[in-house]
Amino acid sequence: MKHDAKHNRWALALLVLLTAVSGFVASGLIGKTVLVVMLGIATSTKVLVVVCQYMELKKAHGAWLVLVGLILVAYLALLFLFR
């Protein structure tokens, strides 16, 4: 149980760090394309951390991981399409 608590702390710290970095990047003077790329990567990383750590899909059937991957790819494609 302590091993899971340690992983949960690291996952939570990573989520907080990525959220803070996203906020600083979005408020800074940066090009629109760079902003979209950085926020897309941060968002995708946060989704993967939540899915793998808190939804325990790392133990699930591989089809669920493929589905999450396809959803992330579709999200990134739409993000670049509508930027």
LINHUPE-V667145 format. One record per backbone hydrogen bond with DSSP energy under -1.0 kcal/mol. CO is the residue of the C=O (numbers start at 1). NH is the residue of the N-H. E is the energy in kcal/mol with one decimal. If there is no record, write none. Layout:
CO;NH;E
CO;NH;E
//
This chain:
1;5;-1.9
2;6;-2.0
3;7;-1.9
4;8;-2.5
5;9;-2.1
6;10;-2.0
7;11;-2.5
8;12;-2.6
9;13;-2.6
10;14;-2.3
11;15;-2.3
12;16;-2.4
13;17;-2.5
14;18;-2.7
15;19;-2.0
16;20;-2.4
17;21;-2.7
18;22;-2.3
19;23;-2.0
20;24;-2.3
21;25;-2.7
22;26;-2.4
23;27;-1.5
28;30;-1.1
31;35;-2.5
32;36;-2.4
33;37;-2.3
34;38;-2.7
35;39;-2.7
36;40;-2.2
37;41;-2.4
38;42;-2.4
39;43;-2.6
40;44;-2.4
41;45;-2.4
42;46;-2.3
43;47;-2.4
44;48;-2.4
45;49;-2.4
46;50;-2.4
47;51;-2.8
48;52;-2.7
49;53;-2.6
50;54;-1.4
50;55;-1.6
51;57;-1.8
56;59;-1.1
61;64;-1.3
62;66;-2.2
63;67;-2.3
64;68;-2.4
65;69;-2.4
66;70;-2.5
67;71;-2.2
68;72;-2.3
69;73;-2.3
70;74;-2.4
71;75;-2.4
72;76;-2.6
73;77;-2.4
74;78;-2.5
75;79;-2.2
76;80;-2.2
77;81;-2.1
78;82;-2.3
//
